[in-house]
Amino acid sequence: MPKFNYVAMDSKGKETKGSLDVASQNEAVGRLKEMGFFPTKVVEAEKTKDKADPKGKGGAKPGKKKRGGQINIPGLSGRVKPKVLTAFTRQLATLVDAGLPLLRGLRVLEKQEKSVTLKQIIGELGTGIEGGSTFSEALAQHPKVFNRLYVNMVKAGELGGVLEVVLARLSEFMEKAQKIKGKVVAAMFYPAAVITVAIAILAILMIFVVPKFKEIFKDMLPGKDLPAFTNFVLSISDAIANNFIITFLLMVVAVVSFMAFIRTRFGRRLFDKFQMNMPGLGPVISKVAISRFTRTLGTLVSSGVPILQALTIVKETSGNVIVAEAVSAVHESVKEGETITAPLEASGVFPPMVISMVDVGEQTGALPEMLMKIADNFDEEVDNAVAAMTSLLEPIMIVFLAVIVGSIVIALFLPLIVLMESVGDVGGGEDKGGKGGE
C-alpha cells in the first residue's frame, strides 16, 4: 500500500505533518478530515523520495527507522521510572501549550531523552501518529508505561480539544503523587536505616565478640556459675553463631513466604487493612490512600472522563484493596442512579469530613473541585503527620539502639563484677586471718 506524506492544519490553526498508509490521495484527504485536520498538502511518499534522491541511493529502507544502535534486552526494558515519565509529561505539556504541534513536540523530546526505553517509546508514539493513530491510541500500545488513567485522560483531552490542558493537569497530578510518595519513603528511610545498622551490630557482636568473652569467662571463673542474664545472652549468641546459615535461610524463607502471601487477594486485603489500622503509621497510610482516591477521581472527572469509567480507573489504580472495594461499591451505586455518598459512608474507610464534602459537591454540581480540595487538604495533613512521625521516631530509635547494645554490654560486664567481688572477699579473708595469727 502506498504511503502519502501530508501537511495539515488542526482546528486551532496549528500546522502538523505526517504520513498515512492509504490506497489513494483522495482516501488520505478523507482520513485527514476524519481526524479533524484540514489538509494543505498531500503527496505520495515515493514521489517525494524520487525527487530528493533520483538514483535511489542514500536512503533507508521504507518502514525502517534507525534507533542509534539501541539494544533491547528482554526482561530489562519496557518500564520507565515514574520520575522520568512525570518529567516527560510536564515537558510535553509545556511544548503543546506553547503552540508546538504534538508530533514535532514528541520528536524534540525524543532527541533529548536520556532514558533508552522512553526514547524508543517516544519514537514509536511519533511513528504511530504519523501512521494515522491518535495520541491516546498510540499510548495504549504501551500499557507497562502508560496506565489506563494516563490513556483515558489524554483521550478525553483529544475529544474535548483541550489536550494541552489535560497534559498539564496530568503532569501536576503525577508530580503531587510523586511528592507524597517521596515524603512517605523519606519518613521510612530513617527507621529502616537504624534497624539495618542495629541488625548488623547485633550480628557482629553475637557471632564474633560474645563467643570470645565466653572463653575468657571460663578461664576467669572456673567452676563458678555465670549470672543468669549473661547466660541468656551467651545462649542466644551460641544459637546464632552455630546456626547462622539456617537462621539466614529461615529469614529468607519467611520474607519470600510473606511476599507470596500478600500477592493473594486475601493476603493483600489483610495486609492493607493492617497497614491502615497499625499504630503510628496507619493514619498516614490512610490519608495517603484517601488523597490518592480523591485526586485521581477529581482529575479524571474534571478532564471530561465519564464518571463510571473514571471510577473503574480509580479502582484499578488505587493501590489499596480496601479502598478499591469501597470504589467498587460506589461504582455500583452510581450505575443504579444513586449517590456517591452512601457507599462511601458504608465502607468505613473515609472520615465524616470527606463524606460531607463529597455530599456538598454532588448537591452543588462541583464534585471535581470539591474532590481536589479534599486531596489538597489531606496532602497537607500527610505532610504534618510525616513531620511529626519523623521527629518522634528519632529519639525512639536512639533509645532502642541504646537498650539493645547496652543490654549486651551489661551482660558482658556482670561476670567481671562477680570476679571483683570474689577477689574482694578473698582479700578480706586473708586480712582477718593475718590479724588473728598475730
Secondary structure in CASP SS format (residue, H / E / C, confidence):
PFRMAT SS
TARGET T0000
AUTHOR 0000-0000-0000
METHOD secondary structure of the structure
MODEL  1
M C 1.00
P C 1.00
K E 1.00
F E 1.00
N E 1.00
Y E 1.00
V E 1.00
A E 1.00
M E 1.00
D C 1.00
S C 1.00
K C 1.00
G C 1.00
K C 1.00
E E 1.00
T E 1.00
K E 1.00
G E 1.00
S E 1.00
L E 1.00
D E 1.00
V C 1.00
A C 1.00
S C 1.00
Q H 1.00
N H 1.00
E H 1.00
A H 1.00
V H 1.00
G H 1.00
R H 1.00
L H 1.00
K H 1.00
E H 1.00
M C 1.00
G C 1.00
F C 1.00
F E 1.00
P E 1.00
T E 1.00
K E 1.00
V E 1.00
V E 1.00
E E 1.00
A H 1.00
E H 1.00
K H 1.00
T H 1.00
K H 1.00
D H 1.00
K H 1.00
A H 1.00
D C 1.00
P C 1.00
K C 1.00
G C 1.00
K C 1.00
G C 1.00
G C 1.00
A C 1.00
K C 1.00
P C 1.00
G C 1.00
K C 1.00
K C 1.00
K C 1.00
R C 1.00
G C 1.00
G C 1.00
Q C 1.00
I C 1.00
N C 1.00
I C 1.00
P C 1.00
G C 1.00
L C 1.00
S C 1.00
G C 1.00
R C 1.00
V C 1.00
K C 1.00
P H 1.00
K H 1.00
V H 1.00
L H 1.00
T H 1.00
A H 1.00
F H 1.00
T H 1.00
R H 1.00
Q H 1.00
L H 1.00
A H 1.00
T H 1.00
L H 1.00
V H 1.00
D H 1.00
A C 1.00
G C 1.00
L C 1.00
P C 1.00
L H 1.00
L H 1.00
R H 1.00
G H 1.00
L H 1.00
R H 1.00
V H 1.00
L H 1.00
E H 1.00
K H 1.00
Q H 1.00
E C 1.00
K C 1.00
S C 1.00
V H 1.00
T H 1.00
L H 1.00
K H 1.00
Q H 1.00
I H 1.00
I H 1.00
G H 1.00
E H 1.00
L H 1.00
G H 1.00
T H 1.00
G H 1.00
I H 1.00
E H 1.00
G C 1.00
G C 1.00
S C 1.00
T C 1.00
F H 1.00
S H 1.00
E H 1.00
A H 1.00
L H 1.00
A H 1.00
Q C 1.00
H C 1.00
P C 1.00
K C 1.00
V C 1.00
F C 1.00
N C 1.00
R H 1.00
L H 1.00
Y H 1.00
V H 1.00
N H 1.00
M H 1.00
V H 1.00
K H 1.00
A H 1.00
G H 1.00
E H 1.00
L H 1.00
G H 1.00
G C 1.00
V C 1.00
L H 1.00
E H 1.00
V H 1.00
V H 1.00
L H 1.00
A H 1.00
R H 1.00
L H 1.00
S H 1.00
E H 1.00
F H 1.00
M H 1.00
E H 1.00
K H 1.00
A H 1.00
Q H 1.00
K H 1.00
I H 1.00
K H 1.00
G H 1.00
K H 1.00
V H 1.00
V H 1.00
A H 1.00
A H 1.00
M H 1.00
F H 1.00
Y H 1.00
P H 1.00
A H 1.00
A H 1.00
V H 1.00
I H 1.00
T H 1.00
V H 1.00
A H 1.00
I H 1.00
A H 1.00
I H 1.00
L H 1.00
A H 1.00
I H 1.00
L H 1.00
M H 1.00
I H 1.00
F H 1.00
V H 1.00
V H 1.00
P H 1.00
K H 1.00
F H 1.00
K H 1.00
E H 1.00
I H 1.00
F H 1.00
K H 1.00
D H 1.00
M H 1.00
L C 1.00
P C 1.00
G C 1.00
K C 1.00
D C 1.00
L C 1.00
P C 1.00
A H 1.00
F H 1.00
T H 1.00
N H 1.00
F H 1.00
V H 1.00
L H 1.00
S H 1.00
I H 1.00
S H 1.00
D H 1.00
A H 1.00
I H 1.00
A H 1.00
N H 1.00
N C 1.00
F H 1.00
I H 1.00
I H 1.00
T H 1.00
F H 1.00
L H 1.00
L H 1.00
M H 1.00
V H 1.00
V H 1.00
A H 1.00
V H 1.00
V H 1.00
S H 1.00
F H 1.00
M H 1.00
A H 1.00
F H 1.00
I H 1.00
R H 1.00
T C 1.00
R H 1.00
F H 1.00
G H 1.00
R H 1.00
R H 1.00
L H 1.00
F H 1.00
D H 1.00
K H 1.00
F H 1.00
Q H 1.00
M H 1.00
N H 1.00
M C 1.00
P C 1.00
G C 1.00
L C 1.00
G H 1.00
P H 1.00
V H 1.00
I H 1.00
S H 1.00
K H 1.00
V H 1.00
A H 1.00
I H 1.00
S H 1.00
R H 1.00
F H 1.00
T H 1.00
R H 1.00
T H 1.00
L H 1.00
G H 1.00
T H 1.00
L H 1.00
V H 1.00
S H 1.00
S C 1.00
G C 1.00
V C 1.00
P C 1.00
I H 1.00
L H 1.00
Q H 1.00
A H 1.00
L H 1.00
T H 1.00
I H 1.00
V H 1.00
K H 1.00
E H 1.00
T H 1.00
S C 1.00
G C 1.00
N C 1.00
V H 1.00
I H 1.00
V H 1.00
A H 1.00
E H 1.00
A H 1.00
V H 1.00
S H 1.00
A H 1.00
V H 1.00
H H 1.00
E H 1.00
S H 1.00
V H 1.00
K H 1.00
E C 1.00
G C 1.00
E C 1.00
T C 1.00
I C 1.00
T H 1.00
A H 1.00
P H 1.00
L H 1.00
E H 1.00
A H 1.00
S H 1.00
G C 1.00
V C 1.00
F C 1.00
P C 1.00
P H 1.00
M H 1.00
V H 1.00
I H 1.00
S H 1.00
M H 1.00
V H 1.00
D H 1.00
V H 1.00
G H 1.00
E H 1.00
Q H 1.00
T H 1.00
G C 1.00
A C 1.00
L H 1.00
P H 1.00
E H 1.00
M H 1.00
L H 1.00
M H 1.00
K H 1.00
I H 1.00
A H 1.00
D H 1.00
N H 1.00
F H 1.00
D H 1.00
E H 1.00
E H 1.00
V H 1.00
D H 1.00
N H 1.00
A H 1.00
V H 1.00
A H 1.00
A H 1.00
M H 1.00
T H 1.00
S H 1.00
L H 1.00
L H 1.00
E H 1.00
P H 1.00
I H 1.00
M H 1.00
I H 1.00
V H 1.00
F H 1.00
L H 1.00
A H 1.00
V H 1.00
I H 1.00
V H 1.00
G H 1.00
S H 1.00
I H 1.00
V H 1.00
I H 1.00
A H 1.00
L H 1.00
F H 1.00
L H 1.00
P H 1.00
L H 1.00
I H 1.00
V H 1.00
L H 1.00
M H 1.00
E H 1.00
S H 1.00
V H 1.00
G H 1.00
D H 1.00
V H 1.00
G H 1.00
G H 1.00
G H 1.00
E H 1.00
D H 1.00
K H 1.00
G H 1.00
G H 1.00
K H 1.00
G H 1.00
G H 1.00
E C 1.00
END
